């Protein structure tokens, strides 16, 4: 006879200091949380997105979609988690060169793995995060643009 015990997964909370594995475990246990990032070992859960942010995100996304459509070996995403070093950022927009075309990142399981070739962050209200720890992470991981 097997004894089954239910393991409680604590919720993500902004400011938590977690390992990447623990961050992903908690995040995946909370499907209602749509956006969360782990930057320099700290959990960030962004506030609702402003209209200005959404408009700029759409403009940049349109530009990148046209570039992707015209460039063989390029793929892209919006708000997709990428596992970089020991963190898990969720850039607003990204492009990657497919590995068979010489790119350095790839999809592993549910997430991107490695330094994507291009990332865009719309930082109207999150500049204090995006221009410091997040920017440092992108540089350390080898993001090219």
N, C-alpha and C positions, 0 to 999 in steps of 0.2 A: 504494500500500500504506500503510495507516494503522498507526501505532504506538500501541498502547494501553498506558498506564501506570496501575497501580493506585495510587490516592492513599490513604495511611494517614490515618485520622481518629483523633487522640489521644482517649483516654477522658476522660470527665468526672471530675474529682477535686474533692472538697470543698475549698474555699478558693481554687480557681483564680479569677483575675481575667480575665473575658472580656467581649467585646461580646455583645449579645443575639444577633446573627446567628451568631457562633461558638458560643455556648452551644447554640442550637437545632440547629446542624449536628452538634455532637458528641452531643447528646441523641438526636436522631433516628437517629443511627448506632448507638445502643445500646438496642435495644428491651427488653433485660432490666432496664434502669433504669426503674422505675415512678414514682419521685418524685424530682424535682430542681427547684431554683429558682435564679433569678438575681436577687439583691437587692443593689442598690447596686454592681452589677458583679461581685459575688462569688458563686461557686457554693456552694449549700447542698444537701447530700444528707442528708435526715433519717434518723435511726436507726429501727429497728423501732418500731411504734406500740404503746403499752401498752393493756391492757384498759380502764383508766379513760378513756383518750383515745377508744378505739373506742366505749365506751358513751355518752360525751357527744356524740360526733360523730353517733351514731345518733339520739339524742334531738333534737338541733338539726335534723338532716336531716328527721326526721318532722314537726316543727313547720313547717319551711319547705315541705315537700311539701304539707301541708294548706293553707298560705297560698297557694302557687302554684295549687293546684287550684281555689281559691275566688276567684282574682284574674285576670281577663282581662288578657292582654298581658304576663304575667310568665313567665319561664323560669328555670331554675336548674341548678346542677351541683355535684357533689362532686369535689374534687381535680382541677379542670380548670385548665390553664395559661391565664393571661391576659397578653397583651402590654401592659404599661403603661409609658409613657415609654420608657426604654431597658432595662427589666428584664422579667423573666418569672416572676412569682410563681405559686405553685400553692396558692391558699387552700383550706382544708378544705371550706368550703361557700360558695356564692354564689347570689345572685339578680340578675337583670337585667330591666329593663323593655325589651321589644322595641322596636326603632327606630320601627316604625309606631305605637307608643303613646307616643312621646316619649322613649324611652330614649337614653342617650348611648354605649352599647357595642353591639358586634355580633360576630358570628362571621365571621372571615376565614380561610379555609383550615381548618387544624386547631385554631386557637386563638381564644379571645376576644380582642377588640381594644378597648382603652380601659378607662375606669374603670367597673367594674360598680357597680350601685346599692347592693348590700349584700354584705358579706363577713363570714364568721365564721371565726375561728381558734380551735381548741382548743389551749391553750397549757400544758398540765400540765408538759411537759418542755422546751418550746421558747420559754418566755417571754422569755429573753434576746434571741432573734432577733426574735420577733413584736412585742415592745413597743418596738423601737428602729428599726433600718433598715427593716424591713418596714412598720411602722406609719407611718413617715415617708414611705415610697413611696406607700402608700395615700392619705395626706393630700395629697401633692404631685400625684398623678394625678387627684384629685377624687372618690375613692370617697365616697359620701354617708353610709353607715352601716357 
